[in-house]
Amino acid sequence: MLQAKDIAKMLYVYDLDSLIFLSTDVAEAEITRSYDINLIDVKITLVHKGGLKKGETVAVHADGYRKRKKDDPNAQPLAVGDRLVVSVARAA
């Protein structure tokens, strides 16, 4: 029988429970800096899981992530000031 971790890994799009299970850290954050290389700095505002600390700044790879604006069919890139929920699997 497959375990929950194995089932979660087979999904192309993760459901919320699987995403939280596979993440080492889950937190709310605000983008403080955006680089030209698909990298953003986020300031942690609230921690839900893991060892991140409120106020800590973390670099996050943000390749391909975009946001939709009401009444605008074109997705916009993430920008400084945007608030996110980040689900992180720490790189070893």
TIRO-2110 file (N, C-alpha, C; in Angstrom, 1 decimal):
// TIRO-2110
0.8, -1.2, 0.0, N, 1, A
0.0, 0.0, 0.0, CA, 1, A
0.9, 1.2, 0.0, C, 1, A
0.5, 2.2, -0.8, N, 2, A
1.3, 3.5, -0.9, CA, 2, A
1.0, 4.3, 0.4, C, 2, A
2.1, 5.0, 0.8, N, 3, A
2.0, 5.9, 1.9, CA, 3, A
1.6, 7.3, 1.4, C, 3, A
1.1, 8.1, 2.3, N, 4, A
0.7, 9.5, 1.9, CA, 4, A
1.7, 10.3, 1.2, C, 4, A
3.0, 10.2, 1.6, N, 5, A
4.1, 10.9, 1.0, CA, 5, A
4.3, 10.4, -0.4, C, 5, A
4.2, 9.1, -0.7, N, 6, A
4.3, 8.6, -2.1, CA, 6, A
3.2, 9.0, -3.0, C, 6, A
2.0, 9.1, -2.5, N, 7, A
0.8, 9.5, -3.2, CA, 7, A
1.0, 11.0, -3.6, C, 7, A
1.4, 11.8, -2.6, N, 8, A
1.5, 13.2, -2.8, CA, 8, A
2.6, 13.5, -3.9, C, 8, A
3.6, 12.8, -3.9, N, 9, A
4.7, 13.0, -4.9, CA, 9, A
4.2, 12.7, -6.3, C, 9, A
3.2, 11.8, -6.5, N, 10, A
2.8, 11.5, -7.8, CA, 10, A
1.9, 12.5, -8.5, C, 10, A
1.3, 13.4, -7.7, N, 11, A
0.4, 14.4, -8.2, CA, 11, A
1.2, 15.5, -9.0, C, 11, A
0.6, 15.9, -10.1, N, 12, A
1.2, 17.0, -10.8, CA, 12, A
1.0, 18.3, -10.2, C, 12, A
-0.3, 18.5, -9.7, N, 13, A
-0.7, 19.7, -8.9, CA, 13, A
-1.0, 19.2, -7.6, C, 13, A
-0.3, 19.7, -6.6, N, 14, A
-0.6, 19.3, -5.2, CA, 14, A
-1.8, 19.9, -4.6, C, 14, A
-2.5, 19.0, -3.8, N, 15, A
-3.6, 19.6, -3.0, CA, 15, A
-3.0, 20.2, -1.8, C, 15, A
-3.7, 21.0, -1.0, N, 16, A
-3.2, 21.7, 0.1, CA, 16, A
-2.6, 20.8, 1.2, C, 16, A
-3.3, 19.7, 1.5, N, 17, A
-2.8, 18.8, 2.5, CA, 17, A
-1.4, 18.2, 2.1, C, 17, A
-1.3, 17.8, 0.8, N, 18, A
0.0, 17.2, 0.4, CA, 18, A
1.1, 18.2, 0.4, C, 18, A
0.8, 19.5, -0.1, N, 19, A
1.8, 20.5, -0.1, CA, 19, A
2.3, 20.8, 1.3, C, 19, A
1.4, 20.9, 2.3, N, 20, A
1.9, 21.1, 3.7, CA, 20, A
2.7, 20.0, 4.2, C, 20, A
2.2, 18.7, 3.9, N, 21, A
3.0, 17.5, 4.3, CA, 21, A
4.4, 17.5, 3.8, C, 21, A
4.6, 17.8, 2.5, N, 22, A
5.9, 17.8, 1.9, CA, 22, A
6.8, 18.9, 2.2, C, 22, A
6.2, 20.0, 2.7, N, 23, A
7.0, 21.2, 3.0, CA, 23, A
7.7, 21.2, 4.4, C, 23, A
8.9, 21.6, 4.4, N, 24, A
9.6, 21.7, 5.7, CA, 24, A
9.2, 23.0, 6.5, C, 24, A
8.7, 24.0, 5.7, N, 25, A
8.3, 25.3, 6.3, CA, 25, A
7.1, 25.8, 5.5, C, 25, A
6.2, 26.4, 6.2, N, 26, A
5.0, 27.1, 5.6, CA, 26, A
4.9, 28.4, 6.4, C, 26, A
4.8, 29.5, 5.6, N, 27, A
4.8, 30.8, 6.3, CA, 27, A
4.1, 31.8, 5.4, C, 27, A
3.7, 32.9, 6.0, N, 28, A
3.2, 34.1, 5.2, CA, 28, A
4.4, 35.0, 5.1, C, 28, A
4.5, 35.7, 4.0, N, 29, A
5.6, 36.6, 3.7, CA, 29, A
5.2, 37.7, 2.8, C, 29, A
6.1, 38.8, 2.8, N, 30, A
5.9, 39.9, 1.9, CA, 30, A
7.2, 40.0, 1.1, C, 30, A
7.1, 40.3, -0.2, N, 31, A
8.2, 40.4, -1.0, CA, 31, A
8.9, 41.8, -0.7, C, 31, A
10.2, 41.7, -0.4, N, 32, A
11.0, 42.9, -0.1, CA, 32, A
11.9, 43.3, -1.2, C, 32, A
12.3, 42.4, -2.1, N, 33, A
13.2, 42.7, -3.1, CA, 33, A
13.0, 41.6, -4.3, C, 33, A
13.2, 42.1, -5.5, N, 34, A
13.0, 41.2, -6.6, CA, 34, A
14.3, 41.4, -7.5, C, 34, A
14.9, 40.3, -7.9, N, 35, A
16.1, 40.3, -8.7, CA, 35, A
15.7, 39.9, -10.1, C, 35, A
16.6, 40.1, -11.1, N, 36, A
16.3, 39.8, -12.5, CA, 36, A
16.6, 38.3, -12.8, C, 36, A
16.8, 37.5, -11.8, N, 37, A
17.1, 36.1, -12.1, CA, 37, A
16.1, 35.1, -11.5, C, 37, A
14.8, 35.5, -11.5, N, 38, A
13.8, 34.7, -10.9, CA, 38, A
14.0, 34.4, -9.4, C, 38, A
14.5, 35.3, -8.7, N, 39, A
14.8, 35.2, -7.3, CA, 39, A
14.2, 36.4, -6.6, C, 39, A
13.5, 36.1, -5.5, N, 40, A
12.9, 37.2, -4.7, CA, 40, A
13.4, 37.0, -3.2, C, 40, A
13.5, 38.1, -2.5, N, 41, A
13.6, 38.1, -1.1, CA, 41, A
12.3, 38.3, -0.4, C, 41, A
11.9, 37.5, 0.5, N, 42, A
10.7, 37.7, 1.2, CA, 42, A
11.0, 37.8, 2.7, C, 42, A
10.2, 38.7, 3.4, N, 43, A
10.3, 38.9, 4.8, CA, 43, A
9.1, 38.1, 5.5, C, 43, A
9.5, 37.2, 6.4, N, 44, A
8.5, 36.3, 7.0, CA, 44, A
7.6, 37.2, 8.0, C, 44, A
6.3, 37.1, 7.8, N, 45, A
5.4, 37.8, 8.7, CA, 45, A
4.6, 36.9, 9.6, C, 45, A
4.5, 35.6, 9.3, N, 46, A
3.8, 34.7, 10.2, CA, 46, A
4.2, 33.3, 9.8, C, 46, A
4.6, 32.5, 10.8, N, 47, A
5.0, 31.1, 10.6, CA, 47, A
3.9, 30.1, 11.0, C, 47, A
3.6, 29.2, 10.1, N, 48, A
2.6, 28.2, 10.3, CA, 48, A
3.3, 26.8, 10.6, C, 48, A
4.5, 26.6, 10.1, N, 49, A
5.2, 25.3, 10.2, CA, 49, A
6.7, 25.5, 10.0, C, 49, A
7.5, 24.8, 10.8, N, 50, A
8.9, 24.8, 10.5, CA, 50, A
9.7, 25.8, 11.4, C, 50, A
11.0, 26.0, 11.0, N, 51, A
11.9, 26.8, 11.8, CA, 51, A
12.1, 28.2, 11.3, C, 51, A
11.4, 28.7, 10.3, N, 52, A
11.5, 30.1, 10.0, CA, 52, A
11.1, 31.0, 11.1, C, 52, A
11.7, 32.2, 11.2, N, 53, A
11.4, 33.1, 12.3, CA, 53, A
10.7, 34.4, 11.7, C, 53, A
9.7, 34.9, 12.4, N, 54, A
9.1, 36.2, 12.0, CA, 54, A
10.1, 37.3, 11.9, C, 54, A
10.1, 38.0, 10.8, N, 55, A
11.1, 39.1, 10.6, CA, 55, A
12.3, 38.6, 9.8, C, 55, A
12.5, 37.3, 9.7, N, 56, A
13.6, 36.8, 8.9, CA, 56, A
13.4, 37.0, 7.4, C, 56, A
14.5, 37.3, 6.7, N, 57, A
14.4, 37.5, 5.2, CA, 57, A
15.0, 36.2, 4.6, C, 57, A
14.3, 35.7, 3.6, N, 58, A
14.6, 34.4, 3.0, CA, 58, A
14.6, 34.6, 1.4, C, 58, A
15.6, 34.1, 0.8, N, 59, A
15.6, 34.1, -0.7, CA, 59, A
14.8, 32.9, -1.2, C, 59, A
13.9, 33.2, -2.2, N, 60, A
13.0, 32.2, -2.7, CA, 60, A
13.1, 32.2, -4.3, C, 60, A
13.2, 31.0, -4.9, N, 61, A
13.2, 30.9, -6.3, CA, 61, A
11.8, 31.1, -6.8, C, 61, A
11.5, 32.0, -7.7, N, 62, A
10.1, 32.3, -8.1, CA, 62, A
10.0, 32.2, -9.6, C, 62, A
10.6, 31.2, -10.2, N, 63, A
10.5, 31.1, -11.6, CA, 63, A
9.1, 30.7, -12.1, C, 63, A
8.5, 31.6, -12.9, N, 64, A
7.2, 31.3, -13.5, CA, 64, A
6.0, 31.7, -12.7, C, 64, A
6.2, 32.2, -11.5, N, 65, A
5.1, 32.6, -10.7, CA, 65, A
4.6, 34.0, -11.1, C, 65, A
3.3, 34.1, -11.3, N, 66, A
2.7, 35.4, -11.7, CA, 66, A
1.4, 35.5, -11.0, C, 66, A
0.8, 36.8, -11.0, N, 67, A
-0.4, 37.0, -10.3, CA, 67, A
-1.4, 37.6, -11.3, C, 67, A
-2.6, 37.4, -11.0, N, 68, A
-3.7, 37.9, -11.9, CA, 68, A
-4.3, 39.1, -11.2, C, 68, A
-4.7, 40.1, -12.0, N, 69, A
-5.3, 41.3, -11.4, CA, 69, A
-6.8, 41.3, -12.0, C, 69, A
-7.7, 41.8, -11.2, N, 70, A
-9.0, 41.9, -11.5, CA, 70, A
-9.2, 42.6, -12.8, C, 70, A
-10.0, 42.1, -13.7, N, 71, A
-10.3, 42.7, -15.0, CA, 71, A
-9.1, 42.9, -15.9, C, 71, A
-8.1, 42.1, -15.7, N, 72, A
-6.9, 42.2, -16.6, CA, 72, A
-6.5, 40.7, -17.0, C, 72, A
-6.7, 40.4, -18.2, N, 73, A
-6.4, 39.0, -18.6, CA, 73, A
-5.0, 38.6, -18.6, C, 73, A
-4.1, 39.6, -18.5, N, 74, A
-2.6, 39.3, -18.5, CA, 74, A
-2.1, 39.1, -17.1, C, 74, A
-1.5, 38.0, -16.8, N, 75, A
-0.8, 37.8, -15.5, CA, 75, A
0.4, 38.7, -15.4, C, 75, A
0.5, 39.3, -14.2, N, 76, A
1.6, 40.2, -13.9, CA, 76, A
2.7, 39.5, -13.1, C, 76, A
4.0, 39.9, -13.2, N, 77, A
5.0, 39.3, -12.4, CA, 77, A
4.8, 39.7, -10.9, C, 77, A
5.4, 38.9, -10.0, N, 78, A
5.3, 39.2, -8.6, CA, 78, A
6.2, 40.5, -8.4, C, 78, A
5.8, 41.3, -7.4, N, 79, A
6.5, 42.6, -7.2, CA, 79, A
6.7, 42.8, -5.7, C, 79, A
7.6, 43.8, -5.4, N, 80, A
7.8, 44.2, -4.1, CA, 80, A
6.5, 44.6, -3.5, C, 80, A
6.2, 44.2, -2.2, N, 81, A
5.0, 44.5, -1.5, CA, 81, A
3.9, 43.5, -1.6, C, 81, A
4.0, 42.5, -2.6, N, 82, A
3.0, 41.5, -2.7, CA, 82, A
3.2, 40.5, -1.5, C, 82, A
2.0, 40.0, -1.0, N, 83, A
2.0, 39.1, 0.1, CA, 83, A
1.8, 37.7, -0.4, C, 83, A
2.5, 36.7, 0.2, N, 84, A
2.5, 35.4, -0.3, CA, 84, A
2.3, 34.4, 0.9, C, 84, A
1.8, 33.2, 0.6, N, 85, A
2.0, 32.1, 1.5, CA, 85, A
3.1, 31.2, 0.8, C, 85, A
4.2, 31.0, 1.5, N, 86, A
5.2, 30.2, 0.9, CA, 86, A
5.3, 28.8, 1.6, C, 86, A
5.4, 27.8, 0.7, N, 87, A
5.5, 26.4, 1.2, CA, 87, A
6.9, 26.0, 0.7, C, 87, A
7.8, 25.7, 1.6, N, 88, A
9.2, 25.6, 1.3, CA, 88, A
9.7, 24.2, 1.6, C, 88, A
10.4, 23.6, 0.7, N, 89, A
11.2, 22.4, 0.9, CA, 89, A
12.7, 22.8, 0.9, C, 89, A
13.3, 22.9, 2.1, N, 90, A
14.6, 23.4, 2.2, CA, 90, A
15.6, 22.6, 1.3, C, 90, A
16.5, 23.3, 0.6, N, 91, A
17.6, 22.6, -0.1, CA, 91, A
18.7, 22.2, 0.8, C, 91, A
19.2, 21.0, 0.6, N, 92, A
20.2, 20.5, 1.5, CA, 92, A
21.6, 21.0, 1.0, C, 92, A
END
